[in-house]
Amino acid sequence: MLRKLIAFTTLLTLSFISTAGIITDTSNDSFIDETTGFEWMDFGVNNTYTYNEVSSLLNIGDEFEGWRIADEDDIAELMTNAFLGLGASDENPNYYGTDMLRIRDGKGANGSVLSAIFDTMGVNVVNRRGTKYESEASYGLFESSNGLGLIENYEFTGSSRDYAFDDQAQFRTTVNFDVLADSTTIIYSTMLIKNEITSAQVPEPTTLVIFAVGVLALLRFRSKNIR
């Protein structure tokens, strides 16, 4: 009995730890990074505004009240939690520099491990919709130490492109994208984040380990007393 309880506790702990990085959808045009508990606005929600217009609306507490523009540390954490370790065919966590990743996967018949994450995060533009050349793109602007940084997510969904090209997720701050601050094209979203810890957050792995150790200690103590 003791061994079964120990095995169950260990399995429970590992299952929580292994799912700590899941990106989950909400019904509020947003998604949750379960590792941090932070809420992110979906791509495609605020892209009818320019980056500077979003900044102004944040300052007057209008429709984006409670949100703030993400910085490069926020983005690095989000992209790492969302895309690293999924088993993509090409994972480079420092492709554009330290912590500026590029992830590629999906060319061929097996599909992309990035697809479900892209669907959860939303999309800015669908190119050649309904054709075998269909693709989806999401672009997000954020604050960095070098001016505006840029997230670029690409998903090839048409039958021809999907087989020939990898889906891709990346971000960079090595290039200054300030020229896009007043861009009126609808393909650029502004990356907005809420810092409040939400009810969707899973327990921290460290907390779970401590809990498991405590349960094991109690079980061993009980076992000795029974003997």
SEBA-384198 format. One line per 4 residues: for each residue y, z, x of N, C-alpha, C, O, CB. Coordinates in pm, whole numbers, plus 32768, in hexadecimal, padded with zeros to 4 digits. Glycine has a CB too. Layout:
N
Y,Z,X,Y,Z,X,Y,Z,X,Y,Z,X,Y,Z,X  ...
% end
This chain:
227
7F87,8000,8052,8000,8000,8000,807F,8000,8057,80DD,7FB6,803C,8000,807A,7FA2  807E,8055,80BE,80F2,805E,8117,810D,7FD8,8159,817F,7FAC,8162,80DC,80CA,8181  80A2,7F97,8187,80B3,7F15,81CA,80ED,7EAC,816B,813F,7E5A,8193,802E,7EE4,8202  80C1,7EAF,80ED,80F5,7E51,808B,8189,7E68,8072,81D7,7E09,8066,80A8,7E5C,8009
81B1,7EE7,806A,823E,7F06,8053,8294,7EDD,80C9,8303,7EAA,80B7,824F,7F9B,8037  8260,7EF3,8142,82AA,7ECB,81BB,82BA,7E33,81BE,8327,7E00,81DB,8261,7EFB,823B  8250,7DEC,81A0,8255,7D5A,81A1,82B8,7D26,8139,8303,7CC9,8154,81CA,7D1F,8186  82B7,7D64,80C2,8313,7D3A,8059,83A3,7D52,8081,83F9,7CFC,806B,82F4,7D84,7FD8
83C0,7DC7,80BB,8448,7DE8,80E5,847A,7D87,814F,84EC,7D59,814B,844F,7E77,811A  8423,7D6A,81AF,8448,7D0C,8219,8464,7C83,81E0,84C7,7C43,8206,83D9,7D04,8283  840E,7C54,8186,8421,7BD0,8149,84A2,7BCB,80FA,84EB,7B68,80FF,83AB,7BAE,80EF  84BE,7C36,80AF,8538,7C3C,8061,85B2,7C32,80BA,8610,7BE8,809B,853E,7CBC,800F
85B3,7C7C,8128,8623,7C7B,8184,8637,7BF1,81C1,86A7,7BBE,81C4,860F,7CE1,81F2  85CB,7BB4,81F0,85D5,7B31,822E,8604,7AC8,81CC,864C,7A6C,81F1,8551,7B09,826A  85DA,7AD4,814E,8602,7A71,80EB,8698,7A77,80D2,86D7,7A0F,80BF,85B6,7A86,8069  86D1,7AF0,80D1,8761,7AFD,80C0,87A9,7AC4,8139,880D,7A7D,8129,8788,7B90,80AB
877A,7AE1,81B1,87BB,7AB3,822A,87B8,7A1C,8231,881B,79DE,8257,877A,7AEF,82A5  8749,79E0,820D,873A,7950,821B,8792,7903,81BA,87B1,788F,81D2,86AA,7929,8207  87BC,7943,8149,8810,78FE,80E9,88A2,7928,80F3,88F2,7905,809B,87DE,7918,805E  88C6,7971,815B,894E,79A6,8165,89B7,793A,8175,8A2B,7950,8154,8957,7A06,81D8
8991,78C5,81A6,89F2,785C,81BF,89FF,77F8,814E,8A3F,7790,8161,89D0,7814,823A  89C6,7812,80DA,89C6,77B2,806D,8A54,779E,8036,8AA1,77FD,8026,8969,77E0,7FFD  8A74,771F,801A,8AF2,76FD,7FD9,8AD2,76E7,7F46,8A84,768E,7F24,8B35,767D,801A  8B0E,7736,7EEE,8AED,772F,7E5F,8B65,7702,7E0C,8BD8,771D,7E2E,8ABB,77B7,7E2E
8B47,76BE,7D9F,8BAE,7687,7D47,8BDE,76F1,7CE5,8B9A,7754,7CCD,8B79,760C,7CFB  8C55,76DB,7CAE,8C88,772E,7C41,8CB2,76D1,7BCF,8CAD,7657,7BDD,8D00,7788,7C71  8CDB,770B,7B60,8D0C,76BC,7AF0,8DA4,76AF,7AF4,8DE1,7684,7A92,8CE1,76FA,7A6C  8DE2,76D4,7B65,8E74,76D6,7B6F,8EA9,7670,7BD3,8F0F,7689,7C13,8EA3,7760,7B96
8E65,75FC,7BE1,8E8F,7596,7C42,8E97,75D2,7CCE,8EF5,75B8,7D19,8F17,755A,7C1B  8E32,7621,7CEE,8E31,7663,7D71,8DA1,767C,7D9B,8D43,7667,7D4E,8E81,76E7,7D6E  8D91,76AB,7E16,8D0C,76D1,7E47,8D1B,774E,7E9D,8D87,776F,7ECE,8CCB,765C,7E99  8CAB,7794,7EAF,8CA9,7812,7EF8,8C59,7802,7F78,8BE9,77CF,7F76,8C70,7883,7EA1
8C92,782E,7FE8,8C46,783D,8063,8C07,78C8,805E,8C4C,792C,806E,8CA1,782A,80E5  8B85,78CE,8047,8B42,794E,8032,8B44,79A7,80AF,8B35,7A20,80A4,8AB3,7936,8007  8B54,796C,8124,8B58,79BD,819E,8BD4,7A14,81A3,8BCE,7A89,81CA,8B53,7963,8219  8C45,79DA,817C,8CC4,7A23,8181,8CEC,7A5A,80F9,8D38,7ABB,80F0,8D32,79CA,81B6
8CB8,7A1D,808D,8CE5,7A40,8007,8D67,79FE,7FE0,8D9A,7A18,7F73,8CF3,7AD3,7FFC  8D9E,79AA,8036,8E1E,7969,8019,8E0A,78F4,7FB9,8DA4,78AF,7FBD,8E62,7939,809B  8E6C,78E0,7F63,8E6A,7873,7F02,8EC2,7800,7F35,8F30,7817,7F67,8E9A,78A4,7E77  8E92,7786,7F27,8ED8,770E,7F54,8EEF,76B1,7EDE,8E96,76A0,7E8A,8E89,76C6,7FC5
8F65,7674,7ED7,8F80,7611,7E70,8F35,7590,7E90,8F33,7565,7F04,9018,75F6,7E62  8EF8,7553,7E2B,8EAE,74D6,7E3F,8F08,7468,7E75,8F80,7464,7E5A,8E6E,74AA,7DBD  8ECC,740D,7EC2,8F0F,7390,7EE1,8F2A,7347,7E5D,8EDC,7350,7DFF,8EBA,7338,7F42  8F9A,72FF,7E57,8FB9,72AF,7DE2,9006,72F6,7D76,9029,72B8,7D12,8F3D,727C,7DA8
9022,7378,7D87,906B,73C3,7D20,9102,73B9,7D34,914C,739E,7CD6,903F,7457,7D22  9131,73D0,7DB0,91C2,73CF,7DC8,91F1,7351,7E0F,9262,734D,7E40,91EA,7447,7E19  919D,72EA,7E15,91C2,7273,7E63,9227,721A,7E1D,924D,71B3,7E55,9147,7224,7E83  9253,723E,7DA4,92C2,71F4,7D67,9349,7224,7D9E,93B1,71E7,7D84,92BF,7204,7CCE
9345,7291,7DEA,93BC,72C4,7E2E,93B1,72A8,7EC3,9343,72A1,7EFB,93CF,735B,7E13  9424,7299,7F04,9423,7290,7F96,940F,731C,7FD0,941A,7380,7F89,94A8,7250,7FCB  93F2,7321,8050,93E1,73A2,8094,9461,73F6,8087,9459,746D,806A,93BE,738D,812A  94D4,73B8,809B,9552,7403,8093,956E,7431,8004,95A7,749D,7FF1,95C6,73AD,80C6
9548,73E3,7FA1,955B,740D,7F16,9502,7484,7EF5,952E,74E1,7EB1,953C,7399,7EB7  9487,7483,7F25,942F,74F6,7F10,946B,7572,7F50,946C,75DE,7F14,93A2,74DC,7F49  949E,7564,7FCA,94DE,75D5,8010,9550,760F,7FBE,955E,7689,7FB4,9512,75A9,809B  95A0,75B9,7F82,9612,75E7,7F31,95E2,762E,7EB3,961B,7695,7E8D,966B,7571,7F0A
957A,75FA,7E73,9546,7639,7DFB,950A,76C1,7E17,9511,771C,7DC4,94DF,75DF,7DBA  94CE,76D1,7E8C,9499,7753,7EB3,9508,77BA,7EC0,94F7,782E,7E9C,944B,7748,7F36  957A,778F,7EF3,95EA,77EA,7F0C,962B,781B,7E8B,9668,7886,7E8B,9651,77A6,7F62  961F,77CF,7E1F,9660,77FA,7DA3,95FB,7833,7D3F,961F,7853,7CCD,96AB,7784,7D63
957E,7840,7D6A,951A,7880,7D16,94FC,7832,7C98,94EE,786D,7C2C,9546,7909,7CF2  94F3,77AF,7CA4,94DA,775C,7C2F,9444,7750,7C15,93FF,77B6,7C15,9518,76D0,7C41  9411,76D9,7BFF,9385,76C7,7BD9,9322,76EC,7C47,92AB,76FC,7C2B,936E,763A,7BAF  9350,76F9,7CC2,92F8,771D,7D30,9309,77B0,7D59,92EB,77D5,7DCB,9311,76C3,7DA7
9338,7801,7CFC,934D,788F,7D1B,92C9,78D1,7D43,9261,78BD,7D03,938B,78D8,7CA0  92CE,7920,7DAD,9258,7965,7DE0,9212,791A,7E50,91BD,7953,7E94,91F8,797C,7D71  9235,789C,7E63,91FA,784C,7ECD,9256,7849,7F47,92CD,7866,7F3D,91DE,77BE,7E9C  921D,7827,7FB9,926C,780E,8031,922F,7798,807B,91BB,7776,8066,9272,788D,808D
927E,775A,80D1,924C,76E9,8120,91F5,771E,8191,921B,777B,81D8,92C2,7694,8158  9180,76E4,81A1,9122,770F,8208,9156,76EC,8294,919B,7688,82A7,9098,76CF,81F2  9133,7742,82F4,9154,7723,837F,90D5,76F6,83C8,9069,76F1,838D,9194,779F,83C6  90E3,76D5,8448,9072,769B,8491,8FFE,76FD,84A1,8F8A,76D3,84A8,90A0,766B,8519
901A,777F,84A8,8FAD,77E1,84AF,8F5D,77E4,842D,8EE3,77EC,842E,8FE5,786E,84CE  8FA6,77DD,83BC,8F62,77D7,833A,8F08,775C,8332,8E96,7764,8307,8FC9,77D5,82C7  8F3D,76EB,835D,8EF4,766D,8355,8E7A,766E,83AF,8E0E,7643,8387,8F50,75F8,837A  8E8B,76A0,8429,8E1B,76A6,8487,8DAA,76FB,844D,8D34,76D8,8459,8E48,76DF,8510
8DCE,776A,840E,8D69,77C2,83D4,8D25,777F,835D,8CAA,7785,8350,8DA9,7846,83A8  8D74,7740,8306,8D3B,76FC,8292,8CDB,768E,82BB,8C6A,7687,828A,8DA9,76C3,823B  8D07,7638,8315,8CB6,75C4,833B,8C37,75EF,8384,8BCD,75B3,8372,8D07,7565,8394  8C42,7658,83D5,8BCC,768C,8419,8B68,76C4,83B5,8AF1,76A6,83BC,8BF4,76F9,847E
8B99,7715,8358,8B41,7751,82F4,8B04,76E8,8298,8A91,76F5,826D,8B8E,77B7,82A1  8B51,767F,8279,8B24,761B,8219,8AC0,75B9,8255,8A60,7593,8212,8B99,75D0,81E3  8AD5,758F,82D2,8A8C,751B,8304,8A31,7532,837C,89D0,74E8,838F,8AED,74B4,8327  8A4D,7597,83CD,89F5,75AD,8440,8972,75EF,8414,8973,7647,83BE,8A3C,7605,84AA
8904,75C3,844E,8883,7600,8432,883C,75C8,83B9,87D7,7600,838E,8895,7690,8420  886E,755B,837F,882D,751E,830C,87B7,74C6,8335,8766,749F,82E1,8890,74CD,82BC  87B0,74A7,83B6,8746,744D,83E4,8773,73BD,83EC,871F,7363,83E8,86D0,7457,838A  87F6,73A5,83F8,8829,731C,8403,87F6,72DB,8484,87D7,7320,84E5,88C2,731B,8400
87F0,7257,8483,87BC,720F,84F7,8819,7217,856F,87ED,720A,85E1,87A3,717E,84D3  8899,722D,8557,88FB,7236,85C4,895A,72A8,85A6,89B1,729C,8550,8949,71AF,85D6  894B,7317,85EE,89A3,738B,85DF,89EA,73A5,8663,89AA,73C5,86C7,8954,7409,85B1  8A6E,7397,8663,8ABC,73B5,86DB,8B2C,7414,86B4,8B91,73EA,867B,8AF4,7332,871B
8B1D,7496,86D3,8B80,74F9,86A8,8C05,74F0,86F1,8C67,752D,86C7,8B49,7582,86B9  8C0A,74A4,875F,8C85,749B,87AE,8CA8,7409,87CD,8CD5,73EB,883B,8C76,74EA,8832  8C94,73B1,876E,8CA4,7322,8787,8D34,72FE,87AE,8D49,72B1,880B,8C7C,72D2,870C  8D96,7337,8768,8E22,7318,8784,8E65,7385,87D8,8EDE,737D,87F2,8E6E,7306,8703
8E1C,73E7,8802,8E4F,7459,884B,8E0B,74D6,8819,8DB4,74CF,87C1,8EE8,7464,883C  8E2F,7548,884E,8DEF,75C6,882A,8DF5,75DF,8794,8E61,75E3,8759,8E2F,7639,8875  8D80,75F1,8757,8D71,7610,86C9,8D9E,75A0,866B,8DAD,75B7,85F3,8DBD,768C,86A8  8DB4,7528,86A0,8DD8,74B7,864A,8D60,745B,863E,8D49,7403,8691,8E54,7468,8683
8D12,7472,85D5,8C8F,7434,85CA,8C92,73A6,8591,8CF2,737B,8552,8C37,7489,8574  8C24,7360,85AB,8C04,72E5,8564,8B6F,72E8,8544,8B1C,72FA,859D,8C2B,7265,85B9  8B4D,72D6,84C4,8AC3,72D8,8495,8AA6,7251,8453,8AF4,7222,8401,8AAA,734F,8432  8A35,7215,8478,8A0E,7195,843A,897B,7199,8410,8926,71D1,8455,8A27,711F,849D
895F,715D,839D,88D4,7159,836E,88C7,70F9,82F8,8928,70DC,82B3,88A5,71E8,8346  884D,70C7,82E4,882F,7081,8267,8810,6FEF,8271,87E7,6FB3,820D,889E,7091,820F  8822,6FB1,82E6,8804,6F22,82EE,876E,6F0B,82DC,871E,6F49,8322,8834,6EE7,8375  8749,6EB5,8281,86BD,6E9B,8268,8694,6EC6,81DD,86E9,6EE0,8187,8668,6EE2,82CD
8614,6ECD,81C6,85E0,6EE2,8140,85D9,6F74,8117,85C1,6F91,80A1,8558,6EA6,8135  85ED,6FD1,8173,85D7,705E,8155,8651,70A5,811C,8646,7118,80F1,85AB,70A5,81D0  86C3,7064,811A,873B,70A3,80E2,877D,7102,8145,8751,710F,81B7,8717,70ED,8064  87E6,7144,8119,8839,7197,816F,8832,722A,8148,8836,724B,80D2,88CA,7167,816B
8827,7281,81AC,882B,7311,8191,88B9,733F,8171,88CD,73B1,8146,87F4,7360,820A  891C,72E8,8185,89A7,730A,816B,89CE,72F2,80D9,8A32,7327,80AA,8A03,72BB,81C6  897F,72A3,8093,89A5,7272,800F,89C2,72E3,7FAB,8A27,72DD,7F65,8937,721A,7FD7  896E,7347,7FA5,8981,73B3,7F44,8A01,7401,7F60,8A46,742B,7F03,8909,7413,7F46
8A22,7414,7FDF,8A9E,745A,8004,8B16,7407,7FDB,8B77,743C,7FA4,8AA3,7477,809C  8B11,7384,7FF6,8B7F,732C,7FCD,8B95,7333,7F36,8C07,733B,7F08,8B61,729B,7FF7  8B28,7331,7EEA,8B33,7336,7E58,8B76,73B7,7E2B,8BC4,73B6,7DCC,8AA9,7329,7E17  8B58,7424,7E6E,8B93,74A5,7E4A,8C27,74AB,7E6D,8C76,74E7,7E23,8B4A,7516,7E91
8C4E,746D,7EDB,8CD9,7474,7F09,8D36,7415,7EBF,8DB0,7428,7EC2,8CDE,7456,7F9D  8D00,73B1,7E7D,8D54,7351,7E37,8D74,72D9,7E8E,8D4C,72D2,7F02,8DD5,7392,7E0B  8DBC,727A,7E54,8DD7,71FC,7E99,8E64,71CB,7E77,8E96,71E3,7E09,8D6E,7191,7E73  8EA3,7186,7ED5,8F28,714E,7EBF,8F24,70C1,7E85,8F6C,70A2,7E26,8F75,714C,7F41
8ED0,706C,7EBE,8ED2,6FE0,7E94,8E45,6FA5,7E99,8DF7,6FC4,7EF4,8F32,6F8E,7EEE  8E25,6F50,7E38,8DA7,6F06,7E36,8DC8,6E73,7E4D,8E12,6E36,7E00,8D5A,6F1B,7DAE  8D90,6E3B,7EB7,8DA9,6DAF,7ED9,8D3A,6D56,7EA2,8CC4,6D79,7EA8,8DB4,6D9F,7F72  8D60,6CE3,7E6D,8D01,6C80,7E38,8C9D,6CC0,7DD7,8C24,6CAD,7DE1,8CB5,6C3C,7EAC
8CD4,6D09,7D7A,8C82,6D55,7D1A,8C1F,6CFA,7CD0,8C43,6C8D,7CA2,8CDD,6D9E,7CB5  8BA5,6D27,7CC5,8B40,6CE1,7C79,8AFE,6C6D,7CBF,8AAA,6C29,7C85,8B7B,6CB2,7BFE  8B22,6C56,7D3D,8AE4,6BE8,7D88,8A88,6C21,7DF3,8A86,6C9A,7E0B,8B50,6B8E,7DC9  8A3D,6BC9,7E32,89E3,6BF6,7E9C,8A2F,6C1E,7F1A,89F5,6C53,7F78,8980,6B89,7EBE
8AB3,6C06,7F1B,8B07,6C2C,7F8C,8B58,6CAB,7F70,8BB4,6CCC,7FBB,8B66,6BBA,7FB0  8B37,6CF1,7F05,8B85,6D67,7EDD,8B82,6DD3,7F48,8B1C,6DED,7F87,8B4F,6DA0,7E59  8BF6,6E12,7F5B,8C00,6E84,7FB6,8C69,6EE4,7F81,8CC1,6EBD,7F34,8C24,6E56,8046  8C5F,6F62,7FA9,8CBE,6FC8,7F80,8CFE,7006,7FFC,8CBC,7019,8062,8C78,7035,7F29
8D7E,7025,7FF2,8DC5,705F,8064,8E1A,70D5,8035,8E55,70D2,7FC9,8E1E,6FF5,80A9  8E1E,713D,8087,8E72,71B2,806D,8EC2,71D1,80EB,8E89,71E0,8157,8E1C,722D,8042  8F45,71D9,80DC,8F9D,71F7,814B,8FEE,7274,8128,9024,727F,80BA,8FFB,717E,816A  8FF7,72D2,8186,9040,734D,816D,909D,7370,81E0,9075,736E,8254,8FE0,73BE,8155
9119,7390,81BF,917D,73B7,8222,9188,744F,8229,917C,7494,81C4,9207,7379,8201  919E,7483,82A1,91AB,7513,82B5,9206,7530,832B,9228,74D6,8378,9120,7554,82CB  922F,75AE,8339,9288,75D6,83A5,9239,75EA,8426,91CB,7622,8425,92D3,7658,8381  9270,75BB,8493,9232,75D5,8516,929F,75EF,857D,9316,75DD,8560,91D9,755E,8542
9277,7618,85F2,92D7,7634,865E,9315,75B3,8693,9375,75B7,86DF,9293,7680,86D0  92DE,7540,866C,9310,74BF,869A,934D,746F,8627,934F,73F4,862B,92A0,746E,86DB  937F,74B5,85C0,93AF,746F,8549,9342,746B,84E0,92EF,74C5,84DA,93DE,73E2,856C  9342,7404,848E,92DD,73F8,8426,9258,73C8,8461,9254,7369,84AF,930D,7399,83B9
91EB,740B,8438,9166,73DF,845A,9129,7397,83E3,9161,7398,8375,910E,7455,8484  90B6,7357,83FA,907A,7304,8392,8FE3,7316,838B,8F9E,730F,83F1,909B,7272,83A9  8FB0,732D,8312,8F20,7328,82F4,8F00,729C,82C0,8F4D,7263,8273,8EF7,7397,828C  8E8F,7266,82EC,8E62,71E4,82BB,8DCE,71EE,8298,8D79,7203,82EF,8E7B,7174,8325
8DAF,71DE,8218,8D25,71DC,81E9,8D08,7153,81AB,8D53,7121,8158,8D0C,724E,8182  8C99,7117,81D6,8C74,7094,81A3,8BE4,7097,8170,8B8A,70C7,81B5,8C84,7028,8211  8BD1,7063,80F8,8B4A,7058,80C1,8B34,6FCA,808F,8B80,6F97,803D,8B35,70BF,804E  8ACB,6F8A,80C0,8AA9,6F02,8098,8A41,6F09,8029,89CF,6F30,803F,8A75,6EAE,8111
8A6B,6EE2,7FB0,8A17,6EF6,7F3A,89DB,6E75,7F05,8978,6E79,7EBC,8A67,6F38,7ECF  8A15,6E01,7F26,89DC,6D82,7EFA,895B,6D63,7F44,8949,6D8D,7FB6,8A41,6D11,7F0F  8902,6D19,7F04,887D,6D02,7F3D,8881,6CBF,7FC5,882E,6CDD,801B,882A,6CAF,7EDF  88DF,6C65,7FDB,88E8,6C1F,805A,8923,6C77,80C7,88EA,6C83,8134,893C,6BA1,804B
8996,6CB5,80AA,89DA,6D09,810D,898A,6D88,812C,8986,6DB4,819F,8A65,6D2E,80DB  894B,6DC2,80C7,8900,6E3E,80DA,8892,6E2C,8140,8877,6E85,8190,88C6,6E6F,8056  8852,6DB9,813D,87E4,6DA0,819A,8815,6D80,8226,87D0,6D9A,8288,878C,6D2F,8166  888E,6D47,8230,88BE,6D15,82B1,8917,6D76,82FE,8925,6D6A,8378,8909,6C98,829C
8953,6DD8,82B8,89B5,6E2E,82F9,8997,6EC2,82E1,8967,6EE8,8276,8A42,6E0C,82C8  89B4,6F12,8344,89AB,6FA4,8336,8A20,6FD9,82E5,8A91,6FA9,82F2,89A6,6FE8,83BF  8A05,703E,8290,8A71,7090,8258,8AAC,70E1,82CB,8A6A,70F8,8330,8A3E,70EF,81E4  8B29,710C,82BC,8B6A,714F,832C,8BCD,71B7,82FC,8C15,71A3,829A,8BB1,70E9,8385
8BD1,7229,8343,8C34,7292,832C,8C73,72B6,83B2,8C2C,72CB,8414,8BF4,730F,82E8  8CF6,72BE,83B6,8D39,72DF,8435,8DC7,7312,8419,8DFE,72FE,83AD,8D3E,7263,8493  8DFE,7354,847D,8E8B,7377,8476,8EC3,737E,8504,8E79,7391,8564,8EA0,73FD,842C  8F46,736F,850D,8F84,736E,8592,9016,7398,858B,905B,7384,8527,8F78,72E4,85D1
9042,73D2,85F9,90CF,73F7,860A,9106,73BC,868B,917A,73D4,86AE,90DF,7490,860B  90B5,736F,86D1,90E1,7334,874F,9147,72C6,8739,9194,72A4,8793,9069,72FC,879C  9149,728D,86C0,91AD,722A,869A,920B,726A,8635,91DE,72B3,85DC,916A,71A9,865F  928C,724F,8642,92EE,7285,85E5,92F9,7229,856B,9318,71B2,8578,9378,7296,862A
92DE,7262,84F5,92E2,7212,847A,935C,7232,8425,9358,7222,83AB,9263,7229,842A  93C9,725F,8464,9443,7282,841B,947A,720C,83CB,94BE,7220,8366,94AC,72B4,847B  945E,7194,83F7,948F,711C,83B2,945A,7116,8322,9492,70CF,82CE,9467,709E,83FF  93EE,715F,8306,93B2,715D,8280,93EC,71C7,8223,93C3,71D0,81AF,931C,7170,828B
944A,7218,8255,947F,7288,8205,94C3,7259,8185,94C4,72A1,8121,94E2,72D9,8257  94FC,71E2,8187,953F,71AC,8111,94F8,7130,80DB,9533,70E2,8090,95D0,718A,8132  947A,7120,8100,942F,70AD,80CF,9419,70B6,8039,93EF,711F,8006,93A7,70A2,8118  9436,704B,7FF2,9427,7049,7F60,93A3,700B,7F34,938B,6FFD,7EBC,949C,6FFE,7F21
934D,6FE7,7F92,92CA,6FB3,7F6B,9274,7026,7F38,9284,7098,7F65,9284,6F6B,7FE1  921B,7009,7EDB,91CF,7075,7E99,9151,709C,7EE6,9101,70EA,7EB3,91A9,704B,7E0C  913F,7069,7F5E,90C4,7089,7FA6,90CE,7106,7FFB,906B,7132,8035,909C,7015,7FFC  9147,7140,8005,9157,71B6,8059,916B,7233,8004,91CC,723E,7FB9,91CF,71A3,80B9
910E,7291,8010,911E,7314,7FD2,915B,7375,8037,9156,735F,80AF,9096,7349,7F9E  9193,73E0,8004,91C0,744F,8058,9158,74BE,804A,9137,74E7,7FDB,9251,7482,8030  9125,74EE,80BC,90B9,7550,80B9,90F1,75DA,8095,9139,7618,80E3,9071,7556,8143  90CF,7609,801C,9100,7689,7FEB,908E,76ED,7FE2,901E,76CA,7FBE,9144,7678,7F62
90AE,7769,8003,904A,77D4,800B,9080,7852,7FC9,90F8,786D,7FCE,9022,77F0,809D  9026,789E,7F8C,9048,7924,7F5A,8FFD,7988,7FB0,8F85,797A,7FC7,9024,7935,7EC2  9044,79ED,7FDE,9007,7A4F,8038,8FBA,7ABC,7FF1,8F70,7B07,8031,9071,7A8D,808D  8FCA,7AC7,7F6E,8F87,7B35,7F27,8EF0,7B26,7F32,8EBA,7AB8,7F21,8FB3,7B38,7E93
8EAC,7B96,7F4F,8E1B,7B95,7F4D,8DEE,7B8D,7EBB,8E1C,7BDB,7E68,8DE0,7C15,7F93  8D97,7B2F,7E9C,8D6F,7B18,7E11,8CE9,7B59,7DF5,8CA1,7B82,7E4F,8D69,7A82,7DF4  8CCA,7B60,7D74,8C4A,7B99,7D4D,8BD6,7B42,7D76,8B63,7B6D,7D75,8C46,7BAE,7CB8  8BF4,7AC4,7D9B,8B88,7A69,7DC3,8B59,7A81,7E51,8AF4,7A49,7E7C,8BB6,79DA,7DB5
8BA2,7AD4,7E9A,8B7D,7AEB,7F25,8AF8,7B35,7F2F,8ADF,7B95,7EE6,8BEB,7B3A,7F6D  8AA3,7B07,7F88,8A26,7B4D,7FA0,8A3C,7BBE,8002,8A9F,7BBB,804B,89BA,7AEC,7FD4  89E5,7C22,8007,89F4,7C8E,8068,89F0,7C59,80F6,89AA,7BF9,8114,8989,7CF6,8055  8A3D,7C9A,814D,8A3A,7C74,81DA,89AF,7C8C,8214,896E,7CEE,81F2,8AA3,7CC3,822A
8980,7C32,826C,88FD,7C44,82A9,88EC,7CCB,82ED,8881,7D07,82E7,88E4,7BD8,830D  8957,7CFC,832F,894E,7D7D,8373,8932,7DEC,830F,88E1,7E45,832B,89D0,7D9B,83BF  8973,7DE8,829B,895D,7E4D,8234,88CD,7E4A,8203,888F,7EB2,81ED,89BC,7E38,81BF  8899,7DD0,81F3,8810,7DC2,81C5,87AB,7DF8,822A,8747,7E36,8205,87F2,7D31,81A8
87C7,7DE1,82AA,876E,7E14,8312,876D,7EAD,8311,8703,7EEB,831B,8798,7DE0,839D  87E2,7EE9,8305,87ED,7F7B,8300,87A0,7FB1,8287,8759,8014,8290,8881,7FA7,82FB  87B1,7F6B,8214,876B,7F93,819B,86D4,7F8E,81B1,868B,7FE9,818A,8793,7F3A,8126  86A5,7F21,81EF,8615,7F10,8205,85DF,7F7C,8261,8573,7FB3,8249,85F9,7E87,8240
862B,7F9A,82CB,85FF,8002,8329,85F5,8089,82E2,8598,80D6,82FB,8660,800C,83A0  8657,80A5,8289,8653,8122,823F,85DB,812C,81E3,859C,8195,81D9,86D2,8131,81F0  85BC,80BE,819F,8547,80BC,8146,84C8,80D2,8195,8470,811D,816A,853F,8037,80FA  84BC,808F,8208,8445,809F,825B,8435,812F,828A,83C6,8165,828D,844A,8040,82D3
84A5,816E,82B0,849F,81F9,82DE,846F,8255,826F,841E,82AE,8287,8529,8226,8310  84A1,8240,81F5,8477,8292,8184,83E3,827E,8164,839C,82DD,8144,84CC,8272,8109  83B6,8202,816E,8329,81E5,8152,82CE,8229,81B7,8265,825D,8192,8311,814F,8153  82F6,8227,8236,82A3,8267,829D,82A2,82FE,828B,823B,833E,829C,82D7,8244,832A
8317,8337,8268,8320,83C7,8250,82C5,83EF,81DC,827E,8453,81E3,83B2,83F1,8234  82C8,83A0,8170,8274,83BC,80FB,81E1,83B1,8120,818F,8402,80F4,8296,835B,8088  81BE,834D,8170,8134,8339,8198,80FE,83B2,81E7,808D,83DE,81D1,8127,82B9,81EC  8150,83E6,8242,8126,8459,8292,8113,84D3,823A,80B4,851F,824F,818D,8477,8300
816C,84E8,81D7,8161,855B,8180,80E3,8556,8128,80A4,85BC,810C,81DB,8565,8128  80C1,84DB,80FE,804A,84CB,80AB,7FCD,84EF,80F9,7F71,852D,80C4,803F,843C,8077  7FCA,84C8,8177,7F56,84EA,81CB,7F4D,8581,81E0,7EF2,85B1,8224,7F5F,84A2,8254
% end
